[in-house]
């Protein structure tokens, strides 16, 4: 049986057939690996990635970018995105990983305004090359330079840019679990009121990790009732996503950001504030080396800085609350 690394290389080799050969066309996107009647090959950004996987025997369907955002056949890669759009922890990437970038379509709010995809094609130490297909021919891009360019390109969506927003993976490492139709919350990422089972309980445990007070009566009982729905709505409100009360892919992604990443204080004594900006009141002081649960990254237009949203328990308080610390004196780890 082929190892995960061998399977990823097979996908990479399939994509290499398209580099410099395939012409961009959404209308003819299914001619990535077979000639159109004019003797040419065609594909677009998402079909080229889809067909590379299919040709290597790793098919997940011929998807568009929204399909790649929502597919339960992928797992998320927990990258940390710097304010210039590059990835702060590139060592986590593997060949075949799918980088999703923002586009210009306001109707795709539910899907992060996704509009473009590239695939990790080569990893040589710190140098990573992406394989992608925009206008013209399919080609290679140096990852950091490409991510910076996308991040600096303006868009009409509320994001205001076309930078990197998510990384997903189809081929997990040896021993890792990917979607197989089981009831794990990582794979059955659509739960609603009335659902019961192990996957519901796993979701509730994650919700309690984010907010220990969110399920005060029933706790993690494996039953998706009104109390669980209220906890989901609170999560969705804090994450700034659609408040529909269901545990869908976007809600799962937001929850994993909340519970799976921390912020480390790098300055000596750093003000922790009630909002993203120096004009906001000080809730307390963070000391160098202290760690806080990461809630998300905010831009504040009035200052040349990003602000990190964290969970912080002020002195004398019994429960944590949202608070902000400047990225100048902290980092996401």
N, C-alpha and C positions, 0 to 999 in steps of 0.2 A: 504493500500500500504506500502510495506517495505521501511524503511528509507535507506539512503546511507550507514550508519554504519552497518545496518543489512545485506544489500546486500554484503558488503565487508567481513563480518564474514562468510557468506555462501560460498564465494570463498575460504577463508582461511580453512574452515572445509573440503571443497572438496580436497584441496591440501594435507591436513593432512592424507588423505587416502593413499597417495603415499609415505609419509615419511617412510623410512626404508623398503619399500616393492618393489618399482619399480626399475628395473635394467636399466642401461643406454644402449640405442641402438638407433642410428639414423634410421637404417633400419626398426626397429619395433616400431617407435615412436608413432604410432597410437593405441598401445595397453596399453595406460596409465590407462584406467579404465575398460578394459575387458581383460581376460586372453588370452595369446597366446596359441598355441597348446601344448606347453610344460608345461602349467600350471602356467607360470610366467607373471608378468606385466612388460611392458617396456615403456620407454619414454626418451626424451632428455630434455635439458634445456628449450627450447621454447615450445615444445608440452606439457610439464607438466603444465606450466602456462596457456597455451591455454585451455587445457582440464579441469583444475580447474575452469576456468571461465565458460566454456560450461556446466559443470556438475551443476553449481550453477545457470544456467539460464541467464548468462551474456556473452554469446558467442560473440566473435569478429572474429571468424574463427580460424583455426588451422594454426598458422603462424610460420615462422622461425624468426630469430633475425632481418634480414633485413626487413621482413614484419612488425615487431613491430616498427622498426625505421621509416618506411614510412607511417604506417596506419593513415588514417584521422579519425579513430574511437577513437583515444587517444588524450589527451591534454598533454602538457608538464608541468612538475612540476619544478618551478624555483629554483632548489637547487644551493647552492654555494659549489663548491668542493675545499677543502683545498689542499695544495701542496703534502700532504701525501696520498691523494686519498679519504679521508673521507668527509662527508657532514657537513658543518659548521652550517647549519640550519635544523637539523633533525626533529625539531618540525613541519615542513611543511608536513612531510610524513604521509600517511595513509596506513592501511592494504590493500593489493592488488596492491600497486604501483609497477611498473615494472622498475627495475634497469638494464640499459644496460651497458655492459662492453666491452672494446676493445678486439680484438682478434689478430690473426697473419696473416690475409688475406689482402695482399696489394691491391687486386682488389676491395676492399670495401671502397675505399677512399670517394666516394660519400655518403656513409652511416656511416662516422665516424670511419671506420675500425671495426665496431661492430662485436662481435664474441660470446658473452655469455649474458645470462639474469638470473636474480634472482628476486624473488618476496618478498615484505615485508609481513611477516607472523605473527609477534607478536610485539606489542609495549607495553612495561612496563616501564613507565617513560622515562628515557634516554636510556634504554636498548632496542635495536631493533634486532629482529631475522629475518634473511632472509631464505626463503625456496628456495632450488635450486637443480639442478641435473647436476652434472658433471660426472666423471667416478664413477663406483660403484653404490651405491644406492642413491636415493633421500634423502636429509638430510637438517638439519638446520645449519645456520652459524650466529655467532654474527656479526652484520653488520660492525662495525668499524674495527675489526680485519680482516675481510674478505676483505674489501675495501683496507686496507693497504697492505695486501698480494698481491692482484691483481695489485696494483699500483707499487709495487716493482718487479713484474715479468716482465722480458724483453720480447719484441716482435720485430720482424723484420720489422714492419711497421714504417713509419716516426714518429709515436707517441712514439715509443720506449718502451711502457709499455702496460699492459693489464688492466688498471684501469677503474674506473667508468667514463663514458662520457655523460650519459643522463639519466633522470628519466621521465617516462611517466605514465599516469593514464587513466584507462578506466571508472571507476565509479566515476563520479563527485559528489561533495557534494550536499545536498538538495538545490535546487534553482540555482545551477550552470548549465551552458549550455555545453553539449558535442555535438559531431558531429551528426547532424540529417539530413544532406543533404541540408541544407539551404545555402544561399549565403554569410554567414559571412566569413570574411577572415580567422578566426580561424578554420573553418571547410572545406572550399573549398580552400585548400592550393595548388592550381596549377593554375596559371594565366599566360597568355602570351599576346604578342602584338596582338591587335585586340579585346581583351575582354573588355566588358563594364559592369558597374553595381555598386551596393553599395559595394560589396566586393573589387572591384578595388579601389574605393575611400578610403575605410578603410586602404588598403595597402599603398596608396599614403600619407595618413595622418601620418602613422607610418614612412614612408621614410622621410617626412618633419620634424618629431620629431627628427630623427637622424641627418639630415642635412637640415636646413631651406632653403638652396640655391639650392637644387637638382632638383627642378621643377620650374624654373624661369619664364617660359612662360605661362603654362597652370595650374599649381598648382594641387590641388586635384579635378579634374573634372570628375572622374569616368571613364575615357577613357584611356586604356593602349596603348599609342602611343610610338613613338621613344624616346621622352623625358623621359618617365617612364622607358623604357628599358635601357636607359643610366644610370639612377639612380640605377637600379637593378644591372647592370654590375659593377658600382662603389662599391656598397655594397659587392658584391661577391668577388671583388678583395681585399677589405680591410679585409674580413672575411677569405680569403685564401681558398675559395671553388671554385668549377667549375664555370667558367664565361660563362653561357649559356643564360643569358638575360631573363630567365623565373623565375617566383616566385613559386618555388617548396617548398617542406617540409623543405629541408635543408636551403634554403634561408630564409624562415620564422623563423626557429629556430635561425639563426644567427642574424636576425634583432631584434628579441625579446631580445636577449642578449644585443644588443646595446642600446635599448631604455628602457628596463625594470629594469635595475640594476644600482646602483651607487657605487662609490668608495669614502670612507670617509678618510680624512687625520687624522691619529692618533698621529703623531709626532708633535713637536712644530712648527718648520719651516722646510719644506721638499722640496728638489730640485725636480722640474718637468723637465724632460729631453726629448731631441729629439729622443732618442732611448733607448732600454732596456739594460742599463749598465752605470757604472760610467764614462766610457770613452766618453759618448755622451754629447753634449753641453746642458747647462742649459737654459731652456726657461722661467722659472719663479719660484716662490716660492708658495707652498701650505701651508696654515695655519691649525692648529688643528681644526677639526670640519667642514672644508670646504668639499663640495660634488661635485663630477664630474661624468659625464656619463661614465659608464663602457663599454669598447669595447672588452675586452678579456684578457686572462692571458698568459704571455710569460715566458719561462724559458731562462735564460742566463747562459750558461755552464761555463763562466769564473768566476762566483761569486756564493757564497752559498746563492742565493736569487731568488725569483720570481719577475717579473716586471708586473705591471698591466697597460694595455693600456687604456687610457682615452681620452676624448675630452676636449681640453684646449684652451682657447683664450688668447694668449700672450698679454702683455700690448702694447697698440697701434694698435693691430690688430682688424679687424672688423668681422672676421669669425673664428670659432674654427678649430683646427687641431688635428691630432693624437699626443699624448705625452705619456710619461711613468713615473710611480712613483714606487719606491720599495715597495714590500709588507711588508718589515720590518717596514715601517712607515705609512701604510695605510691598509684598509680592504675593502672587498666587502660587501655591505649591501643591 
